[in-house]
Amino acid sequence: MADPVKVQGWCPTAWQPMQAQDGWIVRIRPHCASISAAQWSILSGLALSHAHPQLELTRLGNVQLRGIEDAQLTTLRSRLIDAGLVPADADADLAPAVHCSPFYQAGDLTHELAGLLSAAVAEHLSPRALQLQGIAVLPSKFGLLVDDPAQSLASIPADLRLWVQPGQAERRYGLSLGSSDNRYDYASAAELLDATLQVSIWFARQRMSAGGTQPTRLQQLLKTRQPELSVLQIALQQAAVPGAQAFARLIKPGWHGHDRVIGATLGRVDALAMQQLADSLPVQTEIRVTPWRSLLLIGHEHQAVPPNTVHWITDAADARNRVSACTGSPRCTQALIPAQALALQFAPHTRQDMELHISGCPKLCALPGDATTVVFASTGNTGQLLLNAGPPGRLANPSIQIPCKALPSEPAGIQELIHELSI
């Protein structure tokens, strides 16, 4: 039986950072997943001077700085604002997150939709806008996602998912609520945005009257009540396309048309290596953040990718592509094991068809949607350290549970541990 876990903190922003074991965490939410080479250079420099010398790529396509001291917070935020990386207005920064697929052409309908949604959310769903209507602020975990027509982000969780439907002339835009398989089709972006805002406000109102613990995600509320809104009733409702699958596993390092994906080991980027990469490119080069612990270099066919594989994953067959991990100890107070170090030890022994996630505790932070096997640490009734393994979704009763007095560091010990965990 897994340990009870304490859910602590929130989704941080630049104006509302979160305190961690190793200092403050500041999260940057790239507009339309895009950060220019010039901005990356500034961001890397701030990590080197004001935080840990490392940038973290999250599974929602955000970028984090961590290890920031109290005295550095105000200066850091000011520099991020000057670079155009975060809003100058705290209210806009605290509006619900709008995530965007990195797969779009500048100025196409997906790009246009993401821009329109970001502006609408900042205007109508920010804390100030909701408070003027007598509505409590939306929870920080509430988020919206603009997917591309290929539904590349189908495995990425979102409260509301919007996309442009390929080959559709009359009902060009789609909307889905929570994890529902059904979709609502709309003829125009204006209709789609109106429906999105109304459902969001409905959720904000309804959660205030929910008994017990207030739900933080739309899907939780949809289990007990449904929005009876005219903007949904007038839409054409359809079931999801049978067999639709996430594109996530195909997004590996390598060439994707004229663009190139380079991976970051466990989503962690050495700040100096990032700065060197950014400084080697034209300042306006787009480097988009993907939800797969990687960067998409737009129009990079004539540029040389840094060959240092210590910092970058450039080969789709690289074993580091097959593992992920939470922050782990010592940076997280709840973590029982150094999850990142263990993941890298496991990587060379992980099968090619496996996506292995290591979690320092039963909370399962940073668990990616495409994980096939999870290993997490817990403690038994006697306080003994246990390693548990099993497929996602069935970890309340893990397939394997073994005691572990000390984690081995030598290859033979790792192989034995993997064998015991049936990985």
Salt bridges, closest charged atoms under 4 A:
ASP22 OD2 - HIS52 NE2 3.03
ASP22 OD2 - ARG66 NE 2.96
ASP22 OD2 - ARG331 NE 3.64
GLU56 OE2 - ARG66 NH1 3.50
GLU56 OE2 - ARG268 NE 3.84
ASP89 OD1 - ARG128 NH2 3.88
ASP91 OD2 - ARG128 NH1 3.53
GLU123 OE1 - HIS124 NE2 3.74
ASP147 OD2 - ARG161 NH1 3.68
ASP159 OD2 - ARG217 NE 2.95
ASP185 OD1 - ARG183 NE 2.76
GLU286 OE1 - ARG288 NE 2.99
GLU301 OE2 - HIS258 ND1 3.96
ASP318 OD2 - ARG320 NH2 2.80
ASP353 OD1 - ARG351 NE 3.01
GLU355 OE2 - LYS252 NZ 3.21
